[in-house]
C-alpha cells in the first residue's frame, strides 16, 4: 500500500482483487479485474498536460464501485489486528489498554502496518 497525501492510501489492485476473489464468485472477480486493469491517469496543471501513465493502485475517483471495493478491502481488518477495532463508514479507530507502554506501542505499530 502506498500513500498519496492528497487522496489517502492507494490500495494495490492485486490485494484488492485477492479480497474480491475470496468473498465473491468467479464471475464477479473477472468483472472487477476488468474494471481495475489497464487504467491510466494524467495530470493537468496550469494548462499543461502530462503523458498518460499506467496505474495499478486505487480505484477511479467518484466511481460507483469505489465505496463497495473499499468495504471489501477493510472487511477483515478486525481479524488481522490485535487492538480493539471500532469502524463506522470510512472511519476506523484502533484502541488498546496500556499496561506496558513500550510493548503496547510496538503492538499498536504492528497493527497499523496491517
C-alpha positions in Angstrom: 0.0 0.0 0.0 1.3 3.4 -0.9 0.2 6.8 0.4 -0.9 9.8 -1.6 -1.1 12.8 0.7 -3.9 14.4 -1.3 -6.1 11.4 -1.5 -5.0 9.0 1.2 -3.8 5.4 0.9 -3.7 3.8 -2.5 -4.8 0.2 -2.4 -2.8 -2.3 -4.6 -5.2 -3.7 -7.2 -3.7 -7.2 -6.7 -4.5 -7.1 -2.9 -8.0 -5.8 -3.7 -8.6 -8.5 -6.3 -7.5 -11.2 -3.9 -10.0 -9.9 -1.4 -12.8 -9.8 -4.0 -11.9 -13.4 -5.1 -12.2 -14.7 -1.5 -15.6 -13.1 -0.9 -17.3 -13.4 -4.2 -17.9 -15.8 -7.1 -15.5 -16.2 -10.1 -17.7 -14.2 -12.5 -17.7 -11.2 -10.2 -13.9 -11.5 -9.9 -13.5 -11.3 -13.6 -15.7 -8.2 -13.8 -13.7 -6.4 -11.1 -10.4 -7.4 -12.7 -11.5 -6.0 -16.0 -12.7 -2.8 -14.2 -9.3 -2.3 -12.5 -7.0 -3.4 -15.2 -5.2 -1.2 -17.7 -6.1 2.0 -16.1 -4.2 5.2 -16.9 -4.1 8.6 -15.4 -2.6 12.0 -16.2 -2.2 15.4 -14.6 -3.2 18.9 -15.9 -1.6 21.9 -14.2 -1.8 25.4 -15.4 -2.9 24.3 -18.9 0.0 21.8 -19.2 -0.9 18.1 -19.6 1.3 15.2 -18.6 1.6 12.0 -20.6 -0.7 9.2 -19.6 0.8 6.7 -17.1 -0.4 3.3 -16.1 -1.6 2.8 -12.6 -2.0 -0.4 -10.6 -3.4 1.0 -7.4 -6.6 2.7 -6.2 -10.0 3.0 -7.8 -11.3 5.7 -10.1 -12.3 8.8 -8.1 -16.1 9.3 -7.9 -16.8 5.8 -9.2 -19.9 3.9 -8.2 -17.9 0.8 -7.3 -15.3 2.7 -5.2 -17.2 2.5 -1.9 -18.0 -1.2 -2.4 -14.4 -2.0 -3.2 -13.3 -0.1 -0.1 -15.7 -2.1 2.1 -14.4 -5.4 0.5 -10.9 -4.2 1.4 -11.5 -3.3 5.1 -14.0 -6.1 5.8 -11.5 -8.4 7.5 -9.4 -5.7 9.2 -10.7 -6.6 12.8 -9.5 -10.1 12.3 -6.0 -9.0 11.3 -5.1 -6.7 14.2 -4.7 -7.3 17.9 -6.2 -4.0 19.0 -9.9 -3.4 19.6 -11.4 -2.1 16.4 -14.2 0.4 16.0 -15.4 1.0 12.5 -18.1 3.3 11.0 -18.3 4.2 7.3 -14.8 5.1 6.3 -13.5 5.8 9.8 -11.6 3.2 11.8 -10.2 3.5 15.3 -7.8 1.1 17.0 -7.8 1.1 20.8 -5.7 -0.6 23.4 -5.4 -0.6 27.2 -1.8 0.2 28.0 -0.2 -1.9 30.7 3.4 -2.0 29.4 3.8 1.2 27.3 6.8 0.0 25.3 5.3 -3.4 24.4 1.9 -1.9 23.8 3.4 0.8 21.4 5.1 -2.0 19.5 1.8 -3.9 19.2 0.0 -0.8 18.1 2.6 -0.1 15.4 2.3 -3.7 14.2 -1.5 -3.2 13.9 -1.0 0.0 11.9 1.2 -1.8 9.4 -1.7 -4.1 8.6 
